[in-house]
């Protein structure tokens, strides 16, 4: 777990909210599309922690939507979720080369840094690690999408929280890569989170799927 013993410290008043589904790209069934292998590099937020089982997590919901909408009819799309609960970017940058060699992905989704922040690392250090991971992925011929899972100010303060999100935007810009704010429509809305305010609950998973959908389809 990213944080232990913190749940008892929080009392949340849940507020309502509805997610909105993104429509498929008009070229989603383009017959010219090539097969794609997506490597998901992340921590507990992407591994499915707190969703009863990983099949309810947003990554698997993307898989299900690909199949339901026939996106993979023209060419196969394989999503390999290598996210590990509690992993930091420091560990991820060391683990990535072997995964790139093993799976030879066409796309890499990067969402690390939350645990680095909880370990007390500064933004510049986290940014260097994520930049190294992006360089590794692009060096292997993969397209990179940076997935921003903004950290709640309760843990790191408002300034750090904003700097963390700005870091992801900056990385995407510098790397000429796609950026997705994964907490769009759910950030600071307790109805979509477990009481720790870190991990989206079951209600939050479809919203996260929809947040990445269009950006992902556009990179195929």
N, C-alpha and C positions, 0 to 999 in steps of 0.2 A: 504494500500500500504506500502511496505517496506520503501520507501523514497518518500517524497513529495516535489514537487517544484524543483526537480533536473534535470528534462528533459531539461529545458531551458538552463542549464549550459553546455550541451554537444553538440558538433557538430561532427558527425561521418562521416567518409568516408567509405561507405560500400564496402566490398570486397567479391569476389565470393567464393564459396565452395560447394562441393557436399557431401552428406551423403552417407555412405555405409551401406547396410543392412546386419545384421548378419544372418547366416544360422541357421536353427533350429537344435537342438541337435538330433542326430540320434535316441535317445531313447524317443523323445518327445511324442510318442503315446504308451508308455509302458503300457501294459494292467494291470500290477501289481501296478500301481500308485494309491495312496489313494487320496480322495478328499482334496482339499486345500482351506483355507481361508486366504487371504492376507490382513493385516491391514497396510495401508499407513499412516504414521505419518509425516507430513511435514507442510510447510507454503505455501505462494502464488505460489512458483515455481512448487509445486505439485498440487495445488488446481485448476490450469487452468487459473490463472489471465492473462489477456491480450491476450487470445486466442479466443476472441469473445464469446465463451461459453465453459464450461468444457468438452464437448464432443470432442473438438479438442485438449485437453491436452494430454500429454504423457501417463498419467496413463490410460486414456480411450483408447488410441491407443494400449496399451498392451492388454487390454481386447479384442479389435477388432482382434488383431493378433492371440490371443489364439483361438478365434472362427473360424477365417478364415483358420487357419492351422489345425484345429481339435484337438488341444492339450487337450481339455476338453472332448473328446469323451470317453476316458477310465474312467475318474473320473472328477467330477465337480471342477471347479476352480472359486472361488468368490473373487473379489478384492473390498475391502471396503476402499474408499478414505476418510479419516477423516481429511485431511489437512485443515488448516485454514489460510487464508491470514493474515499476520502480527504476527502470533503466534511465540513465542520463545520456546526454549527448557525448560526454566524455567516453562512455563505454560504447555508445553507438558508432562513433567514428572509428573505433578500433575493430568493431565487428563487421562493418559494412563491406570491406574489400572481399571477404570470403563469400558473402551473400551475393555480391555482384558477379563473382566468378561462378557461383553455383546456379543462379537463376537467370543470369544474362537479361535483366529487365530492360524493357523499352521505356518504362516510366518509373520514377521513384518519388514516393510521397514522403516528405520529411516533416516530422512533428516531434521534435525533441526540445529539451531545455527546461521544462517545468521542474524536473527533479534536480537539475543543476542549480536552479534558482533556490530551491528549498535547501540545498547544500551550502548556500551562501555565496555562490559564484556571481561575479558581476556580469553585466550585459555584454561587455566587450569580449570576455572569455567565452561565453556561450555563443556569441556571434562567430567567433573564430572557428569553433568546433563545427557549427552548422555549415559554415562556408566551406570547410574542408570536406564535409560529407557531400555537399553539392558538387564540389570539384571532382570528387571521386566518381560520383554518379554520372556526371556529364562526360568525364574522361572515358567512361565505359560505354558511352553512346546513348545514355538514357535522358529523357526529358524529366525535369524536376518540378514538382509542385510543392510550395511551402505552405504548410497548414498551421495557421496561427491559433493556438489554444490559449488565449489570454488568461493570465493568472489573476485570480480575484484579489483585490487590494487588501482584503482582510489579512492575508498572509505576508504580503511584500510591500504594502503601502501603495497609494495611488500613483506616485511618480514612477516607481519601478514597474508597476503594471502597465502603464502607458508606454514606457520605454521598451518593455518587452515586446509589445505589439508592434511598435515602430521598428524594432529590430527586424522582425519578420518581413515587413514591407520593404525595408532597405535591402535585405538579402535578396528578395525576389527581383527587385529593380536592378541591383548590381549584377545578378546572375542572368538577367533577361529571362526570368522564369515566371511561372504563374504563382499568384498569391491567393489564398482563400482564408477568409476569416471564419473559422469553423464554428464560432460561438455566436454568429449573427442570429438575431431573434431569440436567443436564449440567455445571453450574458446578463448577469445580475438578476435573473428571474429564477427564484428558488423553486418554482414549479417544475423546472426542467433539470434540477440537480439533486444529487444526494445531499444530505445535511452538511457534508464537508465543503460544499461549494466548489469542489474541484472536478468531480466526476459527474457527467451528465447521467441522468437516470433513463429508464426505458422510454419515457416521453420525449427525452431530448435526442435520442438516437436518430429517429427519422428526420429531424430538423438538420442534424449534422450531415446526414446523407444528402439531403436536398441542397445544402450549402455548397458541397463540392461538385455536385452533379454536372452542372453546365461547364465549369472550368475543366473538368476531366474529359467530357465529351469533346470539347474544343481542342484538346491536345491529341486526340486519336488520329 
